[in-house]
Amino acid sequence: MISLTINGKSYAADVTADTPLLWVLRDTLGLTGTKYGCGIEVCGACTVWIDGSAEKSCDVSVSEAVGRQITTIEGLSPTGTHAAQLAWIAEQVPQCGYCQSGMLMATAKLLRENSNPSDAAIDSAIGNLCACGTYPRVRAAIHRAAALLAKR
């Protein structure tokens, strides 16, 4: 049995130590907000925070996450009121929406580190792939989220 702390709660998972964290989150624990995209750490759909660092959970074994604080999209804001989530809605970012949880997690981390990112900083920090090509709206939403956070 493997013990994990996810979104501030304790979980136990009966999986092998080498099981990817993504599959433990989705299939074992039912936290399906984190998505599977490529499985090779390229697309970013599976981005979660591990001890505050944005990590692609498809390539992190569950044993590497033991004793660490994991935050998934479900834990970003249980009420959906994180500035990035509000800005995503206002800017109508999602089309298919598949990449969005990973994009939001990467965005929230960026805004934690840089409260007023330039377009270049956004482009550098958000390496997530979006098949729908909503990058201009992603950038606009990040600027909107930064403005919302500045008002808080």
N, C-alpha and C positions, 0 to 999 in steps of 0.2 A: 504494500500500500504506500503510495506516495502522497505526502502532504504538501499542499500549496496554499499560498495566500493570494487571493484574486479579488480585486476591488474591495479590499479591506475585510474579506470574509475567508474563513478557513474551509478548505475542501480536501477531500481524500479521493484519490483515483487509483483504482486497481489496474495499473498498466505497467509495461516494462519500462525500464529507465531510459531506453533509447527512443521511446515514442516521441514524435514531434509534439511540441507544446500545442501547436495549432489543432491537432487531432484530439488532444486531451480536452482543450477548451470546447471545441465544437461537438465532438461525438460522445465523449465521456461525461462532460459536465453540462452540456446543453447551452453553452454561451455562444450562440451562433452568429453574433454580430461580427466577429472576426471572420474574414472570408479567405477561402483558398483561391489563389489565382494561378500562379505558375509553379510553385513548389521548389523554386531554385533561388529565392531571395532577390528576384528582379523587380516584380511588379508592385510590391508593397501593400497588396490587399490584406495581408495578414498582420500588419503592423500593430503591435501592442507596446506598452511600456513595461520594462523590467527595471526596477529600481530607478524609475524616472527616465530611462534611456529608451529611445524608440528602437525596437528590435523587430525583425521579421520572424514571426513565430513558426513559420514552416521549417526553419532550419535550426531551431533551438530544441535540443532534447529536453524532455520534461525534467530529467535529473539536473540539468543546468539551472532550472528555475526554482528548485527547492531552496527554501530559506530566503527567498527574494520576494519583493513586492511586485505583483503583476497587476497592471491596469489594462482592461480591455475597453472597447467602445461603450460597453454597458456601464462601466465605472467612470467614464469621462464626466458624465452628468446624468444621473438617473432620471432627471426630469426633462432632459433635452434642452437645457437652458445655458449650456456653455456658449460663450460668445461665438466660437467657430460654428457650432450647430445652428445658432440663430442666423448667422451671416450666410451659411450655406443655403438655408431656406430663402432668405431675402434675395439672394443673387440667383436663385434657381439653378444651383450648380448641377445636381444630379440629373442624368438622363437615365441610363440603366441603373445607376446607383451602386453597382457591384464594388467599385474601388473606394467608395466613399468612406467606409469606416477606417480604412488604412490612411486615407488622405486626411481625415479629421484628426486622427491620432498624431500624425506627422505635423499637421498645422498647429495643434495645441502645444506640442513640444517646441516648435519654432517660436510661437508667441510667448512662451514662458522664458525663452532665452533672448528674444529680440522683440521688444514691444512695438516697434515701428519699422518692420522690414521693408527694404526696397524691393523692386521687382527682381533685381539680380539676386538678392538674398533669398527671396521666395523660390526662384528657379533653382538655386543651389540646394536649398533645404528640402524641397518637396520633389523627391525623385520617384514618386509613385507614378505608375502608368495608368492612363485612362483611355480605354478603347474608344470612348465616345468623343474624346478630344475637347473636353470642357476646360482646358487650361486657362483661357482668358477669364472665365467665370470663377475658377478656383482662385486666381490671383486677386480678382475683385473682392471675393468673399474674405480672403485673408486680410486685405486692407480694411474692409468693413469690420471684421472681428477685432483688429487692432484698435480701431476707433472706438468700438464698444467697450473694450477693456480699459481704454484710457479714461472713459467716463465713469467707470466703477470705482 
